[in-house]
Amino acid sequence: MNRFSNRLTAATLSVLFLTCVSAEARQKKQKKAYDLSANPLANVQSKQPDKELYDKAMVALKKGRYDVARLDLQTLLNTYPESEYRMRAKLSVGDTWFKEGGSAALTQAEAEYEDFQTFFPNAPEAAEAQMKVADIYYQQMEKPDRDFTNAQQAEEQYRKMINLYPDSSLVPRAKQRLRDVQEVLAEREAQIGFYYESRENYNAAVARLDTVADTYPLYSKSDQVLIAIGDAYAGQAHNVQIAPGLPGAVRERLRAVYLDKAAAAYDKVITRYPMAPHVEDARDRLVAMNRPVPEPTEAAIAESDAEERSRQPLHFTDKTLDIIKRGPTVVEAVHVGEPTLTDPHRTLAPDITKENVALFNAAVNAGKPQAPVEAVVPTGANEPPRSDRPSDAPLQLSAPGAGSGVGVQVVNAPNSPAAADPNAIVKPVGPVSMALPAAEKPAEAPAQVNDIKPGEVATTQPVNAANNKKKKAPKADLSDESSSKKKKKKGLAKINPF
């Protein structure tokens, strides 16, 4: 009897349990049928055709049927241009390409998001569209030692999103993504700088590491970067010390300058990153140089401590996944602080070389009197022009269509009537006196001899009518002249054939 009652009780409990489970399943199914989470604009169940198309597209998007979702969304946009779902439908078209993945699909998704910002610039969803454009490049980022084009594009797009939509709720997420991207870019520049320093190419190393320190202050290895900068300057000081043929005074001046630069880099590690892992290395270097060790402020200590606490430690699994996966590992990126929104002036190796040359010249010329600067005297009027002196007598160019037509005003001599004309528009250019030296002066003309001596009066003959008649000129004798005309032969000469 007891066994039968126990069986009956167990059967009853089983039936009750199954009934409760089935009721709960029906309730969940009913809730799922009336789930309004896919409708971000309305909070009621609606049977409008535009909403039906939008809901159908969202279901297809969740199931991965991206072609069907795009077809429904395009039908909604073309059929109901005034629908309240048109903005979400336009944005969802880009989402279908974004979730489909692939380089071609992501390129199409970027174009759709940019079109959305063009058509709806003031909509709240415009910030979301810009954020997804940046996410496209974020997903395609490579490791720091590979192509960094996508990382640069991602940095630019996240900065654009933060600057254009500062009041958006997506700004904190955009800032964190920007910190991750800048961690990758800083790692790339730092690795190049460390390589140059290992090859003792200190100018290139300082250029790269200075760029990292100025542009990415939130980099997880900023303390190592500053220590490397100090070591590079210390290496330059050592090279100056062992340079042959360099005067002792010049050597000491240059060495002191480079050591001061190294000490400044070590000081910045202690004052800016007092809680960094390698701050003790900077202290040891300052002590070895007999330089004072600065004390960081409480604000600097609190800021550095917050940055170090926000970083995630790099575990063995992270290193293993870094070898397998395509993208970079950004677990060490900081999660506090403001990322850099504008890049400062980039430091280049030629700039460092010019600075070193200026330091060398200053060390060589220290204590020497400066040579006086000669005044520039213009060339004279009769002197040929020189490249290092200006001329005080430039050519006067004539106006177009006037003058001789060659474009230069002809300069008249001082004694000419044109030069003496006070009403002349263009004054002659040249010295006032044109007297030539004695060696070049021409000989004087001989005195003119007159037939009439001074004091005598010339007599004039009376004019007669006979004198007015023209006298015939005598005929010229042309017998001796050659002529092309044949003369007639006379007498026996007519018979002589010769």
Secondary structure, DSSP 8 states (H G I E B T S, - for coil): -HHHHHHHHHHHHHHHHHHHHHHHHHHHHHHHHT--TT-SS-SS----HHHHHHHHHHHHHHTT-HHHHHHHHHHHHHH-TT-TTHHHHHHHHHHHHHHH-SHHHHHHHHHHHHHHHHH-TTSTHHHHHHHHHHHHHHHT---TTS--HHHHHHHHHHHHHHHH-TTSTTHHHHHHHHHHHHHHHHHHHHHHHHHHHHTT-HHHHHHHHHHHHHH-TT-TTHHHHHHHHHHHHHHHHHHHHT-TT--HHHHHHHHHHHHHHHHHHHHHHHHH-TTSTTHHHHHHHHHHTT-------HHHHHHHHHHHHHS----HHHHHHHHHSSS---TTS-SSS----S------HHHHHHHHHHHHHHHHHTT-----------B-TTS--BTTB-BSS------TT-TTSSSS-----TTSHHHH-TT-SS---S-S-----GGG----------SS-TT---------HHHHS---------SSS--SS-----GGGGT---
